Amino acid sequence: MLNTYTAKYTKIRSGYMGQLIEWPEVITEGKTLEDCRKMLRDALSQMVKAYRKQKKEIPSGRALIEQIPVEV
């Protein structure tokens, strides 16, 4: 089964931090955005393997992301 997850990337001093919206425990950092993307895919793959091995339920993907404007 193919699942789709939503990634959030944040610029930090050392590069970028990536985290999955639906599975916040999957988090990583990279010097460049592309490095962070690769590492996040790898972290997700490893987390899926670990959850399967422990017979834990894998969180489902497909979050709805919405930006809410506010005047500041």
mmCIF file as Biopython writes it, N, C-alpha, C and O atoms, coordinates in Angstrom:
data_model
#
loop_
_atom_site.group_PDB
_atom_site.id
_atom_site.type_symbol
_atom_site.label_atom_id
_atom_site.label_alt_id
_atom_site.label_comp_id
_atom_site.label_asym_id
_atom_site.label_entity_id
_atom_site.label_seq_id
_atom_site.pdbx_PDB_ins_code
_atom_site.Cartn_x
_atom_site.Cartn_y
_atom_site.Cartn_z
_atom_site.occupancy
_atom_site.B_iso_or_equiv
_atom_site.auth_seq_id
_atom_site.auth_asym_id
_atom_site.pdbx_PDB_model_num
ATOM 1   N N  . MET A ? 1  ? 0.835  -1.173 0.000  1.0 0.0 1  A 1 
ATOM 2   C CA . MET A ? 1  ? 0.000  0.000  0.000  1.0 0.0 1  A 1 
ATOM 3   C C  . MET A ? 1  ? 0.891  1.250  0.000  1.0 0.0 1  A 1 
ATOM 4   O O  . MET A ? 1  ? 1.891  1.309  0.715  1.0 0.0 1  A 1 
ATOM 5   N N  . LEU A ? 2  ? 0.520  2.228  -0.795 1.0 0.0 2  A 1 
ATOM 6   C CA . LEU A ? 2  ? 1.269  3.469  -0.883 1.0 0.0 2  A 1 
ATOM 7   C C  . LEU A ? 2  ? 0.568  4.539  -0.054 1.0 0.0 2  A 1 
ATOM 8   O O  . LEU A ? 2  ? -0.624 4.790  -0.234 1.0 0.0 2  A 1 
ATOM 9   N N  . ASN A ? 3  ? 1.301  5.160  0.842  1.0 0.0 3  A 1 
ATOM 10  C CA . ASN A ? 3  ? 0.783  6.249  1.662  1.0 0.0 3  A 1 
ATOM 11  C C  . ASN A ? 3  ? 1.518  7.527  1.290  1.0 0.0 3  A 1 
ATOM 12  O O  . ASN A ? 3  ? 2.679  7.475  0.884  1.0 0.0 3  A 1 
ATOM 13  N N  . THR A ? 4  ? 0.876  8.643  1.419  1.0 0.0 4  A 1 
ATOM 14  C CA . THR A ? 4  ? 1.491  9.938  1.147  1.0 0.0 4  A 1 
ATOM 15  C C  . THR A ? 4  ? 1.472  10.757 2.433  1.0 0.0 4  A 1 
ATOM 16  O O  . THR A ? 4  ? 0.442  10.869 3.099  1.0 0.0 4  A 1 
ATOM 17  N N  . TYR A ? 5  ? 2.625  11.323 2.770  1.0 0.0 5  A 1 
ATOM 18  C CA . TYR A ? 5  ? 2.742  12.141 3.975  1.0 0.0 5  A 1 
ATOM 19  C C  . TYR A ? 5  ? 3.070  13.581 3.597  1.0 0.0 5  A 1 
ATOM 20  O O  . TYR A ? 5  ? 3.608  13.850 2.523  1.0 0.0 5  A 1 
ATOM 21  N N  . THR A ? 6  ? 2.742  14.487 4.487  1.0 0.0 6  A 1 
ATOM 22  C CA . THR A ? 6  ? 2.962  15.908 4.262  1.0 0.0 6  A 1 
ATOM 23  C C  . THR A ? 6  ? 4.204  16.359 5.021  1.0 0.0 6  A 1 
ATOM 24  O O  . THR A ? 6  ? 4.271  16.236 6.244  1.0 0.0 6  A 1 
ATOM 25  N N  . ALA A ? 7  ? 5.181  16.879 4.294  1.0 0.0 7  A 1 
ATOM 26  C CA . ALA A ? 7  ? 6.428  17.336 4.907  1.0 0.0 7  A 1 
ATOM 27  C C  . ALA A ? 7  ? 6.385  18.837 5.130  1.0 0.0 7  A 1 
ATOM 28  O O  . ALA A ? 7  ? 5.863  19.592 4.310  1.0 0.0 7  A 1 
ATOM 29  N N  . LYS A ? 8  ? 6.942  19.251 6.254  1.0 0.0 8  A 1 
ATOM 30  C CA . LYS A ? 8  ? 7.082  20.667 6.579  1.0 0.0 8  A 1 
ATOM 31  C C  . LYS A ? 8  ? 8.576  20.945 6.718  1.0 0.0 8  A 1 
ATOM 32  O O  . LYS A ? 8  ? 9.272  20.262 7.469  1.0 0.0 8  A 1 
ATOM 33  N N  . TYR A ? 9  ? 9.064  21.945 5.995  1.0 0.0 9  A 1 
ATOM 34  C CA . TYR A ? 9  ? 10.478 22.312 6.053  1.0 0.0 9  A 1 
ATOM 35  C C  . TYR A ? 9  ? 10.606 23.705 6.651  1.0 0.0 9  A 1 
ATOM 36  O O  . TYR A ? 9  ? 9.890  24.631 6.267  1.0 0.0 9  A 1 
ATOM 37  N N  . THR A ? 10 ? 11.532 23.837 7.600  1.0 0.0 10 A 1 
ATOM 38  C CA . THR A ? 10 ? 11.763 25.111 8.265  1.0 0.0 10 A 1 
ATOM 39  C C  . THR A ? 10 ? 13.233 25.469 8.128  1.0 0.0 10 A 1 
ATOM 40  O O  . THR A ? 10 ? 14.107 24.643 8.391  1.0 0.0 10 A 1 
ATOM 41  N N  . LYS A ? 11 ? 13.503 26.705 7.714  1.0 0.0 11 A 1 
ATOM 42  C CA . LYS A ? 11 ? 14.885 27.179 7.617  1.0 0.0 11 A 1 
ATOM 43  C C  . LYS A ? 11 ? 15.406 27.414 9.029  1.0 0.0 11 A 1 
ATOM 44  O O  . LYS A ? 11 ? 14.781 28.117 9.823  1.0 0.0 11 A 1 
ATOM 45  N N  . ILE A ? 12 ? 16.563 26.816 9.336  1.0 0.0 12 A 1 
ATOM 46  C CA . ILE A ? 12 ? 17.211 26.985 10.639 1.0 0.0 12 A 1 
ATOM 47  C C  . ILE A ? 12 ? 18.659 27.454 10.401 1.0 0.0 12 A 1 
ATOM 48  O O  . ILE A ? 12 ? 19.122 27.482 9.260  1.0 0.0 12 A 1 
ATOM 49  N N  . ARG A ? 13 ? 19.356 27.815 11.461 1.0 0.0 13 A 1 
ATOM 50  C CA . ARG A ? 13 ? 20.732 28.315 11.305 1.0 0.0 13 A 1 
ATOM 51  C C  . ARG A ? 13 ? 21.650 27.356 10.563 1.0 0.0 13 A 1 
ATOM 52  O O  . ARG A ? 13 ? 22.455 27.782 9.735  1.0 0.0 13 A 1 
ATOM 53  N N  . SER A ? 14 ? 21.536 26.067 10.853 1.0 0.0 14 A 1 
ATOM 54  C CA . SER A ? 14 ? 22.441 25.090 10.261 1.0 0.0 14 A 1 
ATOM 55  C C  . SER A ? 14 ? 21.946 24.544 8.918  1.0 0.0 14 A 1 
ATOM 56  O O  . SER A ? 14 ? 22.603 23.685 8.330  1.0 0.0 14 A 1 
ATOM 57  N N  . GLY A ? 15 ? 20.812 25.021 8.428  1.0 0.0 15 A 1 
ATOM 58  C CA . GLY A ? 15 ? 20.281 24.527 7.157  1.0 0.0 15 A 1 
ATOM 59  C C  . GLY A ? 15 ? 18.769 24.462 7.173  1.0 0.0 15 A 1 
ATOM 60  O O  . GLY A ? 15 ? 18.088 25.487 7.214  1.0 0.0 15 A 1 
ATOM 61  N N  . TYR A ? 16 ? 18.243 23.225 7.139  1.0 0.0 16 A 1 
ATOM 62  C CA . TYR A ? 16 ? 16.790 23.019 7.142  1.0 0.0 16 A 1 
ATOM 63  C C  . TYR A ? 16 ? 16.409 21.890 8.089  1.0 0.0 16 A 1 
ATOM 64  O O  . TYR A ? 16 ? 17.150 20.921 8.259  1.0 0.0 16 A 1 
ATOM 65  N N  . MET A ? 17 ? 15.250 22.034 8.695  1.0 0.0 17 A 1 
ATOM 66  C CA . MET A ? 17 ? 14.666 20.974 9.513  1.0 0.0 17 A 1 
ATOM 67  C C  . MET A ? 17 ? 13.422 20.487 8.769  1.0 0.0 17 A 1 
ATOM 68  O O  . MET A ? 17 ? 12.614 21.291 8.302  1.0 0.0 17 A 1 
ATOM 69  N N  . GLY A ? 18 ? 13.278 19.175 8.664  1.0 0.0 18 A 1 
ATOM 70  C CA . GLY A ? 18 ? 12.107 18.594 8.021  1.0 0.0 18 A 1 
ATOM 71  C C  . GLY A ? 18 ? 11.358 17.702 8.998  1.0 0.0 18 A 1 
ATOM 72  O O  . GLY A ? 18 ? 11.964 16.982 9.792  1.0 0.0 18 A 1 
ATOM 73  N N  . GLN A ? 19 ? 10.033 17.759 8.930  1.0 0.0 19 A 1 
ATOM 74  C CA . GLN A ? 19 ? 9.189  16.973 9.832  1.0 0.0 19 A 1 
ATOM 75  C C  . GLN A ? 19 ? 7.909  16.609 9.100  1.0 0.0 19 A 1 
ATOM 76  O O  . GLN A ? 19 ? 7.428  17.375 8.264  1.0 0.0 19 A 1 
ATOM 77  N N  . LEU A ? 20 ? 7.359  15.448 9.409  1.0 0.0 20 A 1 
ATOM 78  C CA . LEU A ? 20 ? 6.094  15.044 8.819  1.0 0.0 20 A 1 
ATOM 79  C C  . LEU A ? 20 ? 4.938  15.539 9.671  1.0 0.0 20 A 1 
ATOM 80  O O  . LEU A ? 20 ? 4.955  15.388 10.893 1.0 0.0 20 A 1 
ATOM 81  N N  . ILE A ? 21 ? 3.947  16.121 9.044  1.0 0.0 21 A 1 
ATOM 82  C CA . ILE A ? 21 ? 2.786  16.665 9.755  1.0 0.0 21 A 1 
ATOM 83  C C  . ILE A ? 21 ? 2.010  15.542 10.440 1.0 0.0 21 A 1 
ATOM 84  O O  . ILE A ? 21 ? 1.654  15.657 11.612 1.0 0.0 21 A 1 
ATOM 85  N N  . GLU A ? 22 ? 1.749  14.459 9.713  1.0 0.0 22 A 1 
ATOM 86  C CA . GLU A ? 22 ? 0.932  13.373 10.253 1.0 0.0 22 A 1 
ATOM 87  C C  . GLU A ? 22 ? 1.695  12.456 11.215 1.0 0.0 22 A 1 
ATOM 88  O O  . GLU A ? 22 ? 1.087  11.681 11.954 1.0 0.0 22 A 1 
ATOM 89  N N  . TRP A ? 23 ? 3.021  12.548 11.200 1.0 0.0 23 A 1 
ATOM 90  C CA . TRP A ? 23 ? 3.859  11.662 12.009 1.0 0.0 23 A 1 
ATOM 91  C C  . TRP A ? 23 ? 5.010  12.488 12.568 1.0 0.0 23 A 1 
ATOM 92  O O  . TRP A ? 23 ? 6.138  12.354 12.095 1.0 0.0 23 A 1 
ATOM 93  N N  . PRO A ? 24 ? 4.758  13.343 13.568 1.0 0.0 24 A 1 
ATOM 94  C CA . PRO A ? 24 ? 5.750  14.303 14.055 1.0 0.0 24 A 1 
ATOM 95  C C  . PRO A ? 24 ? 7.047  13.685 14.571 1.0 0.0 24 A 1 
ATOM 96  O O  . PRO A ? 24 ? 8.067  14.371 14.650 1.0 0.0 24 A 1 
ATOM 97  N N  . GLU A ? 25 ? 7.022  12.407 14.922 1.0 0.0 25 A 1 
ATOM 98  C CA . GLU A ? 25 ? 8.257  11.755 15.393 1.0 0.0 25 A 1 
ATOM 99  C C  . GLU A ? 25 ? 9.274  11.592 14.267 1.0 0.0 25 A 1 
ATOM 100 O O  . GLU A ? 25 ? 10.459 11.384 14.529 1.0 0.0 25 A 1 
ATOM 101 N N  . VAL A ? 26 ? 8.824  11.683 13.021 1.0 0.0 26 A 1 
ATOM 102 C CA . VAL A ? 26 ? 9.740  11.595 11.878 1.0 0.0 26 A 1 
ATOM 103 C C  . VAL A ? 26 ? 10.242 13.009 11.606 1.0 0.0 26 A 1 
ATOM 104 O O  . VAL A ? 26 ? 9.538  13.843 11.036 1.0 0.0 26 A 1 
ATOM 105 N N  . ILE A ? 27 ? 11.482 13.254 12.031 1.0 0.0 27 A 1 
ATOM 106 C CA . ILE A ? 27 ? 12.062 14.597 11.962 1.0 0.0 27 A 1 
ATOM 107 C C  . ILE A ? 27 ? 13.554 14.467 11.673 1.0 0.0 27 A 1 
ATOM 108 O O  . ILE A ? 27 ? 14.198 13.524 12.133 1.0 0.0 27 A 1 
ATOM 109 N N  . THR A ? 28 ? 14.098 15.404 10.918 1.0 0.0 28 A 1 
ATOM 110 C CA . THR A ? 28 ? 15.516 15.364 10.583 1.0 0.0 28 A 1 
ATOM 111 C C  . THR A ? 28 ? 15.994 16.753 10.193 1.0 0.0 28 A 1 
ATOM 112 O O  . THR A ? 28 ? 15.200 17.689 10.101 1.0 0.0 28 A 1 
ATOM 113 N N  . GLU A ? 29 ? 17.292 16.883 9.965  1.0 0.0 29 A 1 
ATOM 114 C CA . GLU A ? 29 ? 17.889 18.140 9.524  1.0 0.0 29 A 1 
ATOM 115 C C  . GLU A ? 29 ? 18.865 17.876 8.395  1.0 0.0 29 A 1 
ATOM 116 O O  . GLU A ? 29 ? 19.414 16.781 8.275  1.0 0.0 29 A 1 
ATOM 117 N N  . GLY A ? 30 ? 19.077 18.893 7.567  1.0 0.0 30 A 1 
ATOM 118 C CA . GLY A ? 30 ? 20.053 18.803 6.486  1.0 0.0 30 A 1 
ATOM 119 C C  . GLY A ? 30 ? 20.613 20.178 6.182  1.0 0.0 30 A 1 
ATOM 120 O O  . GLY A ? 30 ? 19.976 21.194 6.457  1.0 0.0 30 A 1 
ATOM 121 N N  . LYS A ? 31 ? 21.821 20.205 5.606  1.0 0.0 31 A 1 
ATOM 122 C CA . LYS A ? 31 ? 22.449 21.499 5.293  1.0 0.0 31 A 1 
ATOM 123 C C  . LYS A ? 31 ? 21.695 22.229 4.189  1.0 0.0 31 A 1 
ATOM 124 O O  . LYS A ? 31 ? 21.572 23.454 4.227  1.0 0.0 31 A 1 
ATOM 125 N N  . THR A ? 32 ? 21.193 21.490 3.212  1.0 0.0 32 A 1 
ATOM 126 C CA . THR A ? 32 ? 20.418 22.084 2.126  1.0 0.0 32 A 1 
ATOM 127 C C  . THR A ? 32 ? 19.008 21.501 2.151  1.0 0.0 32 A 1 
ATOM 128 O O  . THR A ? 32 ? 18.753 20.488 2.802  1.0 0.0 32 A 1 
ATOM 129 N N  . LEU A ? 33 ? 18.107 22.150 1.439  1.0 0.0 33 A 1 
ATOM 130 C CA . LEU A ? 33 ? 16.737 21.639 1.376  1.0 0.0 33 A 1 
ATOM 131 C C  . LEU A ? 33 ? 16.714 20.256 0.745  1.0 0.0 33 A 1 
ATOM 132 O O  . LEU A ? 33 ? 15.993 19.375 1.213  1.0 0.0 33 A 1 
ATOM 133 N N  . GLU A ? 34 ? 17.493 20.056 -0.306 1.0 0.0 34 A 1 
ATOM 134 C CA . GLU A ? 34 ? 17.527 18.734 -0.956 1.0 0.0 34 A 1 
ATOM 135 C C  . GLU A ? 34 ? 18.088 17.675 -0.015 1.0 0.0 34 A 1 
ATOM 136 O O  . GLU A ? 34 ? 17.565 16.561 0.029  1.0 0.0 34 A 1 
ATOM 137 N N  . ASP A ? 35 ? 19.136 17.994 0.736  1.0 0.0 35 A 1 
ATOM 138 C CA . ASP A ? 35 ? 19.682 17.053 1.733  1.0 0.0 35 A 1 
ATOM 139 C C  . ASP A ? 35 ? 18.611 16.694 2.755  1.0 0.0 35 A 1 
ATOM 140 O O  . ASP A ? 35 ? 18.451 15.527 3.113  1.0 0.0 35 A 1 
ATOM 141 N N  . CYS A ? 36 ? 17.888 17.688 3.217  1.0 0.0 36 A 1 
ATOM 142 C CA . CYS A ? 36 ? 16.846 17.472 4.215  1.0 0.0 36 A 1 
ATOM 143 C C  . CYS A ? 36 ? 15.747 16.578 3.650  1.0 0.0 36 A 1 
ATOM 144 O O  . CYS A ? 36 ? 15.260 15.685 4.344  1.0 0.0 36 A 1 
ATOM 145 N N  . ARG A ? 37 ? 15.354 16.805 2.407  1.0 0.0 37 A 1 
ATOM 146 C CA . ARG A ? 37 ? 14.341 15.953 1.768  1.0 0.0 37 A 1 
ATOM 147 C C  . ARG A ? 37 ? 14.790 14.496 1.721  1.0 0.0 37 A 1 
ATOM 148 O O  . ARG A ? 37 ? 14.029 13.592 2.065  1.0 0.0 37 A 1 
ATOM 149 N N  . LYS A ? 38 ? 16.024 14.278 1.294  1.0 0.0 38 A 1 
ATOM 150 C CA . LYS A ? 38 ? 16.559 12.908 1.214  1.0 0.0 38 A 1 
ATOM 151 C C  . LYS A ? 38 ? 16.581 12.258 2.592  1.0 0.0 38 A 1 
ATOM 152 O O  . LYS A ? 38 ? 16.197 11.100 2.752  1.0 0.0 38 A 1 
ATOM 153 N N  . MET A ? 39 ? 17.032 13.011 3.571  1.0 0.0 39 A 1 
ATOM 154 C CA . MET A ? 39 ? 17.126 12.459 4.924  1.0 0.0 39 A 1 
ATOM 155 C C  . MET A ? 39 ? 15.743 12.193 5.510  1.0 0.0 39 A 1 
ATOM 156 O O  . MET A ? 39 ? 15.560 11.233 6.257  1.0 0.0 39 A 1 
ATOM 157 N N  . LEU A ? 40 ? 14.773 13.035 5.177  1.0 0.0 40 A 1 
ATOM 158 C CA . LEU A ? 40 ? 13.418 12.821 5.679  1.0 0.0 40 A 1 
ATOM 159 C C  . LEU A ? 40 ? 12.800 11.573 5.062  1.0 0.0 40 A 1 
ATOM 160 O O  . LEU A ? 40 ? 12.115 10.816 5.749  1.0 0.0 40 A 1 
ATOM 161 N N  . ARG A ? 41 ? 13.036 11.354 3.772  1.0 0.0 41 A 1 
ATOM 162 C CA . ARG A ? 41 ? 12.554 10.117 3.134  1.0 0.0 41 A 1 
ATOM 163 C C  . ARG A ? 41 ? 13.174 8.888  3.795  1.0 0.0 41 A 1 
ATOM 164 O O  . ARG A ? 41 ? 12.496 7.889  4.036  1.0 0.0 41 A 1 
ATOM 165 N N  . ASP A ? 42 ? 14.479 8.976  4.086  1.0 0.0 42 A 1 
ATOM 166 C CA . ASP A ? 42 ? 15.163 7.863  4.736  1.0 0.0 42 A 1 
ATOM 167 C C  . ASP A ? 42 ? 14.630 7.654  6.154  1.0 0.0 42 A 1 
ATOM 168 O O  . ASP A ? 42 ? 14.407 6.519  6.576  1.0 0.0 42 A 1 
ATOM 169 N N  . ALA A ? 43 ? 14.429 8.746  6.884  1.0 0.0 43 A 1 
ATOM 170 C CA . ALA A ? 43 ? 13.891 8.641  8.254  1.0 0.0 43 A 1 
ATOM 171 C C  . ALA A ? 43 ? 12.505 8.007  8.240  1.0 0.0 43 A 1 
ATOM 172 O O  . ALA A ? 43 ? 12.189 7.185  9.100  1.0 0.0 43 A 1 
ATOM 173 N N  . LEU A ? 44 ? 11.678 8.383  7.267  1.0 0.0 44 A 1 
ATOM 174 C CA . LEU A ? 44 ? 10.341 7.797  7.145  1.0 0.0 44 A 1 
ATOM 175 C C  . LEU A ? 44 ? 10.435 6.306  6.866  1.0 0.0 44 A 1 
ATOM 176 O O  . LEU A ? 44 ? 9.729  5.508  7.483  1.0 0.0 44 A 1 
ATOM 177 N N  . SER A ? 45 ? 11.299 5.934  5.944  1.0 0.0 45 A 1 
ATOM 178 C CA . SER A ? 45 ? 11.477 4.516  5.610  1.0 0.0 45 A 1 
ATOM 179 C C  . SER A ? 45 ? 11.914 3.707  6.835  1.0 0.0 45 A 1 
ATOM 180 O O  . SER A ? 45 ? 11.398 2.616  7.082  1.0 0.0 45 A 1 
ATOM 181 N N  . GLN A ? 46 ? 12.859 4.243  7.593  1.0 0.0 46 A 1 
ATOM 182 C CA . GLN A ? 46 ? 13.345 3.550  8.789  1.0 0.0 46 A 1 
ATOM 183 C C  . GLN A ? 46 ? 12.263 3.465  9.862  1.0 0.0 46 A 1 
ATOM 184 O O  . GLN A ? 46 ? 12.160 2.458  10.562 1.0 0.0 46 A 1 
ATOM 185 N N  . MET A ? 47 ? 11.462 4.511  9.993  1.0 0.0 47 A 1 
ATOM 186 C CA . MET A ? 47 ? 10.388 4.510  10.988 1.0 0.0 47 A 1 
ATOM 187 C C  . MET A ? 47 ? 9.318  3.479  10.624 1.0 0.0 47 A 1 
ATOM 188 O O  . MET A ? 47 ? 8.797  2.790  11.501 1.0 0.0 47 A 1 
ATOM 189 N N  . VAL A ? 48 ? 8.991  3.373  9.344  1.0 0.0 48 A 1 
ATOM 190 C CA . VAL A ? 48 ? 8.022  2.369  8.902  1.0 0.0 48 A 1 
ATOM 191 C C  . VAL A ? 48 ? 8.541  0.971  9.246  1.0 0.0 48 A 1 
ATOM 192 O O  . VAL A ? 48 ? 7.791  0.142  9.763  1.0 0.0 48 A 1 
ATOM 193 N N  . LYS A ? 49 ? 9.806  0.709  8.965  1.0 0.0 49 A 1 
ATOM 194 C CA . LYS A ? 49 ? 10.403 -0.601 9.279  1.0 0.0 49 A 1 
ATOM 195 C C  . LYS A ? 49 ? 10.337 -0.884 10.780 1.0 0.0 49 A 1 
ATOM 196 O O  . LYS A ? 49 ? 9.987  -1.990 11.192 1.0 0.0 49 A 1 
ATOM 197 N N  . ALA A ? 50 ? 10.675 0.117  11.593 1.0 0.0 50 A 1 
ATOM 198 C CA . ALA A ? 50 ? 10.663 -0.056 13.048 1.0 0.0 50 A 1 
ATOM 199 C C  . ALA A ? 50 ? 9.253  -0.322 13.557 1.0 0.0 50 A 1 
ATOM 200 O O  . ALA A ? 50 ? 9.054  -1.189 14.408 1.0 0.0 50 A 1 
ATOM 201 N N  . TYR A ? 51 ? 8.268  0.420  13.041 1.0 0.0 51 A 1 
ATOM 202 C CA . TYR A ? 51 ? 6.885  0.218  13.476 1.0 0.0 51 A 1 
ATOM 203 C C  . TYR A ? 51 ? 6.385  -1.169 13.077 1.0 0.0 51 A 1 
ATOM 204 O O  . TYR A ? 51 ? 5.699  -1.834 13.854 1.0 0.0 51 A 1 
ATOM 205 N N  . ARG A ? 52 ? 6.724  -1.595 11.886 1.0 0.0 52 A 1 
ATOM 206 C CA . ARG A ? 52 ? 6.304  -2.941 11.447 1.0 0.0 52 A 1 
ATOM 207 C C  . ARG A ? 52 ? 6.921  -4.015 12.334 1.0 0.0 52 A 1 
ATOM 208 O O  . ARG A ? 52 ? 6.249  -4.967 12.730 1.0 0.0 52 A 1 
ATOM 209 N N  . LYS A ? 53 ? 8.196  -3.857 12.639 1.0 0.0 53 A 1 
ATOM 210 C CA . LYS A ? 53 ? 8.893  -4.836 13.476 1.0 0.0 53 A 1 
ATOM 211 C C  . LYS A ? 53 ? 8.260  -4.910 14.865 1.0 0.0 53 A 1 
ATOM 212 O O  . LYS A ? 53 ? 8.167  -5.987 15.454 1.0 0.0 53 A 1 
ATOM 213 N N  . GLN A ? 54 ? 7.825  -3.757 15.386 1.0 0.0 54 A 1 
ATOM 214 C CA . GLN A ? 54 ? 7.210  -3.707 16.711 1.0 0.0 54 A 1 
ATOM 215 C C  . GLN A ? 54 ? 5.704  -3.950 16.674 1.0 0.0 54 A 1 
ATOM 216 O O  . GLN A ? 54 ? 5.031  -3.923 17.704 1.0 0.0 54 A 1 
ATOM 217 N N  . LYS A ? 55 ? 5.183  -4.189 15.457 1.0 0.0 55 A 1 
ATOM 218 C CA . LYS A ? 55 ? 3.752  -4.438 15.253 1.0 0.0 55 A 1 
ATOM 219 C C  . LYS A ? 55 ? 2.899  -3.259 15.752 1.0 0.0 55 A 1 
ATOM 220 O O  . LYS A ? 55 ? 1.816  -3.444 16.306 1.0 0.0 55 A 1 
ATOM 221 N N  . LYS A ? 56 ? 3.423  -2.046 15.539 1.0 0.0 56 A 1 
ATOM 222 C CA . LYS A ? 56 ? 2.706  -0.826 15.899 1.0 0.0 56 A 1 
ATOM 223 C C  . LYS A ? 56 ? 1.947  -0.310 14.677 1.0 0.0 56 A 1 
ATOM 224 O O  . LYS A ? 56 ? 2.353  -0.542 13.539 1.0 0.0 56 A 1 
ATOM 225 N N  . GLU A ? 57 ? 0.853  0.383  14.924 1.0 0.0 57 A 1 
ATOM 226 C CA . GLU A ? 57 ? 0.064  0.938  13.826 1.0 0.0 57 A 1 
ATOM 227 C C  . GLU A ? 57 ? 0.800  2.126  13.201 1.0 0.0 57 A 1 
ATOM 228 O O  . GLU A ? 57 ? 1.244  3.039  13.897 1.0 0.0 57 A 1 
ATOM 229 N N  . ILE A ? 58 ? 0.916  2.089  11.884 1.0 0.0 58 A 1 
ATOM 230 C CA . ILE A ? 58 ? 1.583  3.164  11.152 1.0 0.0 58 A 1 
ATOM 231 C C  . ILE A ? 58 ? 0.567  4.283  10.915 1.0 0.0 58 A 1 
ATOM 232 O O  . ILE A ? 58 ? -0.510 4.032  10.374 1.0 0.0 58 A 1 
ATOM 233 N N  . PRO A ? 59 ? 0.898  5.519  11.317 1.0 0.0 59 A 1 
ATOM 234 C CA . PRO A ? 59 ? -0.039 6.633  11.104 1.0 0.0 59 A 1 
ATOM 235 C C  . PRO A ? 59 ? -0.376 6.794  9.624  1.0 0.0 59 A 1 
ATOM 236 O O  . PRO A ? 59 ? 0.482  6.615  8.759  1.0 0.0 59 A 1 
ATOM 237 N N  . SER A ? 60 ? -1.616 7.128  9.346  1.0 0.0 60 A 1 
ATOM 238 C CA . SER A ? 60 ? -2.009 7.339  7.958  1.0 0.0 60 A 1 
ATOM 239 C C  . SER A ? 60 ? -1.590 8.730  7.518  1.0 0.0 60 A 1 
ATOM 240 O O  . SER A ? 60 ? -1.403 9.625  8.342  1.0 0.0 60 A 1 
ATOM 241 N N  . GLY A ? 61 ? -1.444 8.901  6.228  1.0 0.0 61 A 1 
ATOM 242 C CA . GLY A ? 61 ? -1.030 10.175 5.663  1.0 0.0 61 A 1 
ATOM 243 C C  . GLY A ? 61 ? -2.215 10.980 5.189  1.0 0.0 61 A 1 
ATOM 244 O O  . GLY A ? 61 ? -3.338 10.803 5.662  1.0 0.0 61 A 1 
ATOM 245 N N  . ARG A ? 62 ? -1.955 11.861 4.254  1.0 0.0 62 A 1 
ATOM 246 C CA . ARG A ? 62 ? -2.966 12.671 3.581  1.0 0.0 62 A 1 
ATOM 247 C C  . ARG A ? 62 ? -3.584 13.749 4.480  1.0 0.0 62 A 1 
ATOM 248 O O  . ARG A ? 62 ? -4.806 13.862 4.577  1.0 0.0 62 A 1 
ATOM 249 N N  . ALA A ? 63 ? -2.742 14.522 5.123  1.0 0.0 63 A 1 
ATOM 250 C CA . ALA A ? 63 ? -3.242 15.629 5.951  1.0 0.0 63 A 1 
ATOM 251 C C  . ALA A ? 63 ? -3.751 16.754 5.055  1.0 0.0 63 A 1 
ATOM 252 O O  . ALA A ? 63 ? -3.320 16.890 3.910  1.0 0.0 63 A 1 
ATOM 253 N N  . LEU A ? 64 ? -4.632 17.524 5.562  1.0 0.0 64 A 1 
ATOM 254 C CA . LEU A ? 64 ? -5.121 18.719 4.883  1.0 0.0 64 A 1 
ATOM 255 C C  . LEU A ? 64 ? -4.367 19.902 5.477  1.0 0.0 64 A 1 
ATOM 256 O O  . LEU A ? 64 ? -4.425 20.147 6.682  1.0 0.0 64 A 1 
ATOM 257 N N  . ILE A ? 65 ? -3.671 20.621 4.633  1.0 0.0 65 A 1 
ATOM 258 C CA . ILE A ? 65 ? -2.895 21.786 5.075  1.0 0.0 65 A 1 
ATOM 259 C C  . ILE A ? 65 ? -3.601 23.040 4.563  1.0 0.0 65 A 1 
ATOM 260 O O  . ILE A ? 65 ? -3.976 23.124 3.394  1.0 0.0 65 A 1 
ATOM 261 N N  . GLU A ? 66 ? -3.770 23.986 5.438  1.0 0.0 66 A 1 
ATOM 262 C CA . GLU A ? 66 ? -4.440 25.231 5.071  1.0 0.0 66 A 1 
ATOM 263 C C  . GLU A ? 66 ? -3.689 26.403 5.684  1.0 0.0 66 A 1 
ATOM 264 O O  . GLU A ? 66 ? -3.343 26.375 6.865  1.0 0.0 66 A 1 
ATOM 265 N N  . GLN A ? 67 ? -3.439 27.421 4.890  1.0 0.0 67 A 1 
ATOM 266 C CA . GLN A ? 67 ? -2.821 28.621 5.414  1.0 0.0 67 A 1 
ATOM 267 C C  . GLN A ? 67 ? -3.921 29.599 5.800  1.0 0.0 67 A 1 
ATOM 268 O O  . GLN A ? 67 ? -4.867 29.823 5.046  1.0 0.0 67 A 1 
ATOM 269 N N  . ILE A ? 68 ? -3.779 30.171 6.979  1.0 0.0 68 A 1 
ATOM 270 C CA . ILE A ? 68 ? -4.781 31.112 7.488  1.0 0.0 68 A 1 
ATOM 271 C C  . ILE A ? 68 ? -4.138 32.485 7.594  1.0 0.0 68 A 1 
ATOM 272 O O  . ILE A ? 68 ? -3.215 32.679 8.385  1.0 0.0 68 A 1 
ATOM 273 N N  . PRO A ? 69 ? -4.619 33.445 6.801  1.0 0.0 69 A 1 
ATOM 274 C CA . PRO A ? 69 ? -4.023 34.782 6.851  1.0 0.0 69 A 1 
ATOM 275 C C  . PRO A ? 69 ? -4.461 35.559 8.096  1.0 0.0 69 A 1 
ATOM 276 O O  . PRO A ? 69 ? -5.581 35.410 8.586  1.0 0.0 69 A 1 
ATOM 277 N N  . VAL A ? 70 ? -3.542 36.390 8.588  1.0 0.0 70 A 1 
ATOM 278 C CA . VAL A ? 70 ? -3.848 37.255 9.722  1.0 0.0 70 A 1 
ATOM 279 C C  . VAL A ? 70 ? -3.014 38.523 9.576  1.0 0.0 70 A 1 
ATOM 280 O O  . VAL A ? 70 ? -1.842 38.457 9.208  1.0 0.0 70 A 1 
ATOM 281 N N  . GLU A ? 71 ? -3.601 39.650 9.856  1.0 0.0 71 A 1 
ATOM 282 C CA . GLU A ? 71 ? -2.861 40.896 9.782  1.0 0.0 71 A 1 
ATOM 283 C C  . GLU A ? 71 ? -2.041 41.074 11.046 1.0 0.0 71 A 1 
ATOM 284 O O  . GLU A ? 71 ? -2.568 40.945 12.151 1.0 0.0 71 A 1 
ATOM 285 N N  . VAL A ? 72 ? -0.747 41.370 10.896 1.0 0.0 72 A 1 
ATOM 286 C CA . VAL A ? 72 ? 0.121  41.562 12.056 1.0 0.0 72 A 1 
ATOM 287 C C  . VAL A ? 72 ? 0.753  42.936 12.032 1.0 0.0 72 A 1 
ATOM 288 O O  . VAL A ? 72 ? 1.519  43.279 12.933 1.0 0.0 72 A 1 
#
